[in-house]
Amino acid sequence: MAGHFFGLFSSVGGASKPAYSLDHLQALHNRLQSMKDTDEQNRDSMVEVIRQITEALLWGEQNGHDDNFFDFFCEKSILADFVRVLGLPKVPKTVKVQLLQTLSMLIQNIRRDTSLYYLFSNNYVNQLIATQFDWTDEEILGYYISFLKSLALRLNKETIKFFFNEHSQQFPLYTEAVRFFGHHDQMVRTSVRTLTLQVYSVEDLAMRKFVLAHSKHAYFEHLANHLRGLWAKLDAASLRAASSGGEQVAVAAVQE
């Protein structure tokens, strides 16, 4: 899945080895921290630093035997740097996209539970979920929803505690996602439905009570109306097909 990210990994002595080392990661981290402001002038440099850090982390996860890269990522709180960058004023769109891609790839490819738990801890991911982007930008929204879906696919009875706060009754992964249930883009709608189904499958009583209370007058009502509309369209299409005759007419009418 992550193979296309490894373009900078060179082959040495006949064996495929990464061009990265802990010293190189340290240099990348120093560059990331030195970028106090992210604007159009240093946009490309920021994107390249984030991309190279991502390549190194994914290589470590893919090769299993080398966990030092992700340990460095944790030790230096690079995730906190990513959150900081997203919160900077006037962050270029390309930087936002790279960060969302990076986080989605990490979440999808991390194998060690300890690594996954680190990503989900300290509330950094929930801060990212709550970040208000320009939702009129279709590309940003698409990457954001993909990021949310990648998180939802890692939900289980152990990881749900990182996203649902029973004390404060907050569950941004769910509440932010369902806002886009009726979006005009089919990919967005499909991703939201995948996310909600994954949430509903987690066996956590307190979380399910929250979801029911939050959604019974909002999401579930919209879902019921949506299904009613689909049935009405199906019924109308069937009637048109019946009056016109022919199996192909019926199929075409239903697909409308």
Helices and strands as residue ranges (DSSP letters): G 3-5, E 11-12, E 15-16, H 22-34, H 43-63, H 68-75, H 78-87, H 93-109, H 113-120, G 121-123, H 124-130, H 138-152, G 159-162, H 172-178, H 186-200, H 205-215, H 219-244, H 247-255
